[in-house]
């Protein structure tokens, strides 16, 4: 989702805010050297924010079926 990047002292690209010093407009796919992309620091708040937006990939019905299977055949069944 980054729209701006800046280079650090080692020449790695860091996603940043448009207002950061040294920021230049560029998307992830426009980075000329993808191996020079440094991932941003991720904290617990980032995961909490993500879980509030991400929809479940498994329905409650699927979970119930899995539970029934485990009850009948065991965990390695």
C-alpha positions as a Markdown table, in Angstrom:
| # | Residue | x | y | z |
|---|---|---|---|---|
| 1 | Unk | 0.0 | 0.0 | 0.0 |
| 2 | Unk | 3.0 | 2.3 | 0.2 |
| 3 | Unk | 3.0 | 5.2 | -2.2 |
| 4 | Unk | 6.4 | 6.7 | -1.1 |
| 5 | Unk | 9.8 | 5.3 | -0.3 |
| 6 | Unk | 13.1 | 6.6 | 0.8 |
| 7 | Unk | 16.6 | 5.2 | 0.8 |
| 8 | Unk | 18.5 | 4.5 | 4.0 |
| 9 | Unk | 22.3 | 4.8 | 4.5 |
| 10 | Unk | 23.0 | 1.4 | 3.1 |
| 11 | Unk | 20.9 | 2.1 | -0.1 |
| 12 | Unk | 17.8 | 0.0 | 1.0 |
| 13 | Unk | 14.4 | 1.2 | 0.1 |
| 14 | Unk | 12.1 | 1.8 | 3.0 |
| 15 | Unk | 8.3 | 2.5 | 2.8 |
| 16 | Unk | 7.6 | 5.9 | 4.3 |
| 17 | Unk | 5.0 | 8.7 | 4.6 |
| 18 | Unk | 4.9 | 11.2 | 1.8 |
| 19 | Unk | 5.9 | 13.9 | 4.3 |
| 20 | Unk | 9.2 | 12.1 | 5.4 |
| 21 | Unk | 12.4 | 13.7 | 4.5 |
| 22 | Unk | 13.9 | 12.2 | 1.4 |
| 23 | Unk | 10.6 | 10.5 | 0.4 |
| 24 | Unk | 9.9 | 10.0 | -3.3 |
| 25 | Unk | 6.7 | 8.8 | -5.0 |
| 26 | Unk | 7.0 | 5.1 | -6.1 |
| 27 | Unk | 4.9 | 2.0 | -5.7 |
| 28 | Unk | 6.2 | -1.4 | -4.7 |
| 29 | Unk | 6.3 | -2.7 | -8.3 |
| 30 | Unk | 8.4 | 0.3 | -9.4 |
| 31 | Unk | 11.4 | -0.4 | -7.1 |
| 32 | Unk | 14.3 | -0.9 | -9.5 |
| 33 | Unk | 16.1 | -3.3 | -7.3 |
| 34 | Unk | 13.6 | -5.5 | -5.4 |
| 35 | Unk | 16.4 | -7.2 | -3.4 |
| 36 | Unk | 17.1 | -3.7 | -1.9 |
| 37 | Unk | 13.6 | -3.5 | -0.4 |
| 38 | Unk | 13.7 | -3.4 | 3.4 |
| 39 | Unk | 10.5 | -4.5 | 5.1 |
| 40 | Unk | 8.9 | -2.1 | 7.6 |
| 41 | Unk | 9.0 | -2.8 | 11.3 |
| 42 | Unk | 5.8 | -4.7 | 12.3 |
| 43 | Unk | 4.3 | -4.5 | 15.7 |
| 44 | Unk | 1.4 | -6.0 | 17.6 |
| 45 | Unk | -0.9 | -3.1 | 16.7 |
| 46 | Unk | -0.4 | -3.9 | 13.0 |
| 47 | Unk | -1.7 | -7.4 | 13.6 |
| 48 | Unk | -4.7 | -6.1 | 15.6 |
| 49 | Unk | -5.5 | -3.7 | 12.8 |
| 50 | Unk | -5.2 | -6.4 | 10.2 |
| 51 | Unk | -7.4 | -8.9 | 12.1 |
| 52 | Unk | -10.2 | -6.2 | 12.3 |
| 53 | Unk | -10.3 | -6.0 | 8.5 |
| 54 | Unk | -9.6 | -9.5 | 7.3 |
| 55 | Unk | -12.6 | -11.8 | 6.8 |
| 56 | Unk | -12.4 | -15.4 | 8.1 |
| 57 | Unk | -11.4 | -18.0 | 5.4 |
| 58 | Unk | -13.1 | -20.8 | 7.2 |
| 59 | Unk | -16.8 | -20.9 | 8.1 |
| 60 | Unk | -18.2 | -21.9 | 11.5 |
| 61 | Unk | -19.8 | -24.9 | 9.8 |
| 62 | Unk | -16.3 | -26.0 | 8.5 |
| 63 | Unk | -14.9 | -25.7 | 12.0 |
| 64 | Unk | -17.7 | -27.9 | 13.4 |
| 65 | Unk | -17.1 | -30.5 | 10.7 |
| 66 | Unk | -13.4 | -30.5 | 11.6 |
| 67 | Unk | -14.2 | -30.9 | 15.2 |
| 68 | Unk | -16.5 | -33.8 | 14.5 |
| 69 | Unk | -13.9 | -35.5 | 12.3 |
| 70 | Unk | -11.3 | -35.1 | 15.1 |
| 71 | Unk | -13.7 | -36.6 | 17.6 |
| 72 | Unk | -14.4 | -39.6 | 15.4 |
| 73 | Unk | -10.9 | -40.3 | 13.9 |
| 74 | Unk | -8.5 | -38.5 | 16.2 |
| 75 | Unk | -6.0 | -35.8 | 15.3 |
| 76 | Unk | -3.9 | -37.9 | 12.9 |
| 77 | Unk | -6.9 | -39.7 | 11.3 |
